[in-house]
Structure formats: C-alpha cells, structure tokens
C-alpha cells in the first residue's frame, strides 16, 4: 500500500499577486500606527519566558 504524505504549506504554489497585496496591506497598517514596537513585544516575550501570565501588547 502506498502511503501518501499530507501536503505542506511549503509545497503550495507561490501566488506573487496575493503576496504583494498582503504586503501592501501590512505596510499600510504599520504606517497607520497599528504596529506594535519590537521592544514592547520583546518585553512581553521575556515576561512569558519567566513564567508570568501577561496579556499580549496592543497597538
């Protein structure tokens, strides 16, 4: 019996147009101030790693 492996997300064909749209939307969100600064995310992750239960940072 031949065993069929499930497809990986890495095996899907690349859709350059959709990727470009998603990148443009993400860039627009960051420009509009909806991004979270790296340092705030880093501080949050360090607290999680130390065992603290803290909510994720928000924009």
N, CA, C and O of each residue as an XYZ file, in Angstrom:
236
protein
N       0.848     -1.173      0.000
C       0.000      0.000      0.000
C       0.901      1.246      0.000
O       1.844      1.334      0.787
N       0.611      2.186     -0.867
C       1.382      3.418     -0.956
C       0.867      4.412      0.068
O      -0.331      4.673      0.175
N       1.819      4.957      0.818
C       1.458      5.940      1.834
C       1.578      7.343      1.234
O       2.608      7.690      0.655
N       0.533      8.136      1.374
C       0.517      9.487      0.834
C       0.717     10.469      1.989
O      -0.043     10.465      2.957
N       1.743     11.306      1.876
C       2.000     12.312      2.901
C       1.110     13.516      2.658
O       0.863     13.884      1.509
N       0.628     14.130      3.725
C      -0.167     15.352      3.538
C       0.702     16.460      2.962
O       1.911     16.497      3.189
N       0.081     17.354      2.221
C       0.811     18.453      1.617
C       1.236     19.452      2.675
O       0.482     19.746      3.603
N       2.420     19.962      2.537
C       2.925     21.001      3.420
C       2.576     22.359      2.835
O       2.411     22.496      1.622
N       2.463     23.356      3.690
C       2.217     24.710      3.207
C       3.364     25.162      2.297
O       3.178     26.006      1.420
N       4.538     24.594      2.515
C       5.693     24.946      1.692
C       5.607     24.353      0.286
O       6.334     24.772     -0.615
N       4.715     23.375      0.105
C       4.533     22.744     -1.199
C       3.512     23.466     -2.074
O       3.379     23.155     -3.258
N       2.793     24.426     -1.499
C       1.773     25.135     -2.262
C       2.438     26.068     -3.276
O       3.510     26.611     -3.010
N       1.816     26.249     -4.416
C       2.404     27.169     -5.402
C       2.378     28.602     -4.875
O       1.428     29.021     -4.213
N       3.424     29.330     -5.178
C       3.527     30.713     -4.725
C       2.624     31.610     -5.569
O       2.623     31.526     -6.797
N       1.865     32.460     -4.903
C       0.969     33.387     -5.576
C       1.524     34.800     -5.357
O       1.223     35.447     -4.354
N       2.331     35.262     -6.302
C       3.015     36.546     -6.144
C       2.049     37.720     -6.032
O       2.320     38.666     -5.293
N       0.938     37.679     -6.744
C      -0.026     38.786     -6.696
C      -0.654     38.887     -5.307
O      -0.741     39.978     -4.744
N      -1.088     37.765     -4.757
C      -1.678     37.776     -3.412
C      -0.657     38.192     -2.363
O      -0.978     38.919     -1.422
N       0.555     37.732     -2.532
C       1.634     38.094     -1.605
C       1.886     39.601     -1.632
O       2.076     40.214     -0.582
N       1.888     40.198     -2.817
C       2.114     41.641     -2.953
C       0.977     42.434     -2.309
O       1.216     43.464     -1.677
N      -0.256     41.957     -2.469
C      -1.405     42.625     -1.847
C      -1.303     42.546     -0.328
O      -1.516     43.544      0.361
N      -0.982     41.377      0.193
C      -0.861     41.205      1.642
C       0.256     42.078      2.200
O       0.100     42.674      3.265
N       1.380     42.161      1.494
C       2.488     43.017      1.932
C       2.076     44.481      1.958
O       2.400     45.198      2.904
N       1.371     44.930      0.937
C       0.926     46.325      0.869
C      -0.056     46.633      1.999
O       0.003     47.708      2.596
N      -0.954     45.699      2.293
C      -1.909     45.900      3.381
C      -1.192     45.975      4.723
O      -1.525     46.817      5.558
N      -0.223     45.111      4.934
C       0.541     45.129      6.187
C       1.334     46.424      6.319
O       1.379     47.013      7.399
N       1.954     46.869      5.241
C       2.699     48.138      5.266
C       1.780     49.304      5.610
O       2.164     50.193      6.370
N       0.577     49.306      5.057
C      -0.387     50.377      5.327
C      -0.811     50.369      6.796
O      -0.959     51.431      7.401
N      -1.006     49.187      7.372
C      -1.371     49.098      8.789
C      -0.263     49.662      9.675
O      -0.534     50.385     10.633
N       0.973     49.329      9.352
C       2.102     49.837     10.140
C       2.199     51.348     10.012
O       2.398     52.046     11.006
N       2.059     51.856      8.795
C       2.104     53.304      8.570
C       0.982     54.025      9.311
O       1.150     55.170      9.729
N      -0.161     53.361      9.475
C      -1.304     53.958     10.167
C      -1.170     53.858     11.695
O      -2.038     54.328     12.430
N      -0.088     53.251     12.157
C       0.153     53.173     13.597
C      -0.400     51.944     14.277
O      -0.506     51.914     15.503
N      -0.756     50.926     13.509
C      -1.322     49.719     14.096
C      -0.271     48.665     14.461
O      -0.615     47.597     14.969
N       0.981     48.957     14.209
C       2.042     48.004     14.542
C       2.411     48.097     16.018
O       2.144     49.106     16.671
N       3.019     47.051     16.534
C       3.494     47.028     17.916
C       5.011     47.084     17.870
O       5.641     46.259     17.209
N       5.611     48.060     18.574
C       7.070     48.186     18.544
C       7.765     46.909     19.026
O       7.296     46.228     19.938
N       8.881     46.613     18.392
C       9.651     45.409     18.698
C       9.977     45.324     20.190
O       9.862     44.251     20.783
N      10.372     46.415     20.791
C      10.784     46.398     22.191
C       9.637     45.981     23.111
O       9.859     45.262     24.085
N       8.408     46.426     22.813
C       7.263     46.018     23.638
C       6.972     44.526     23.486
O       6.626     43.856     24.459
N       7.112     44.011     22.274
C       6.905     42.576     22.050
C       7.994     41.781     22.765
O       7.725     40.746     23.376
N       9.227     42.278     22.681
C      10.360     41.614     23.344
C      10.142     41.547     24.854
O      10.335     40.494     25.462
N       9.740     42.667     25.461
C       9.484     42.692     26.901
C       8.388     41.696     27.277
O       8.496     41.001     28.288
N       7.340     41.629     26.468
C       6.250     40.699     26.708
C       6.742     39.249     26.649
O       6.413     38.435     27.512
N       7.533     38.944     25.620
C       8.051     37.576     25.477
C       8.972     37.198     26.635
O       8.945     36.059     27.101
N       9.785     38.143     27.099
C      10.665     37.866     28.237
C       9.848     37.566     29.496
O      10.215     36.688     30.277
N       8.749     38.285     29.695
C       7.874     38.020     30.838
C       7.236     36.641     30.727
O       7.144     35.914     31.717
N       6.797     36.281     29.523
C       6.220     34.950     29.329
C       7.253     33.870     29.614
O       6.949     32.862     30.250
N       8.477     34.086     29.139
C       9.548     33.108     29.350
C       9.876     32.962     30.838
O      10.315     31.901     31.280
N       9.661     34.035     31.608
C       9.926     33.996     33.045
C       8.757     33.389     33.826
O       8.818     33.278     35.050
N       7.703     33.000     33.122
C       6.571     32.345     33.766
C       5.435     33.277     34.136
O       4.446     32.829     34.715
N       5.545     34.567     33.819
C       4.461     35.496     34.111
C       3.325     35.292     33.111
O       3.559     34.997     31.939
N       2.113     35.452     33.584
C       0.953     35.363     32.703
C       0.469     36.786     32.441
O      -0.277     37.363     33.232
N       0.908     37.327     31.326
C       0.565     38.707     30.979
C      -0.108     38.733     29.615
O       0.203     37.909     28.755
N      -1.034     39.677     29.407
C      -1.690     39.773     28.094
C      -0.724     40.284     27.047
O       0.246     40.964     27.381
N      -0.971     39.968     25.788
C      -0.084     40.452     24.725
C      -0.190     41.974     24.591
O      -1.223     42.563     24.911
N       0.878     42.594     24.120
C       0.823     44.050     23.933
C      -0.159     44.405     22.821
O      -0.391     43.622     21.900
N      -0.724     45.590     22.929
C      -1.654     46.075     21.911
C      -1.113     47.363     21.316
O      -0.305     48.056     21.934
N      -1.562     47.674     20.126
C      -1.099     48.885     19.437
C      -1.687     50.116     20.072
O      -1.411     51.231     19.628
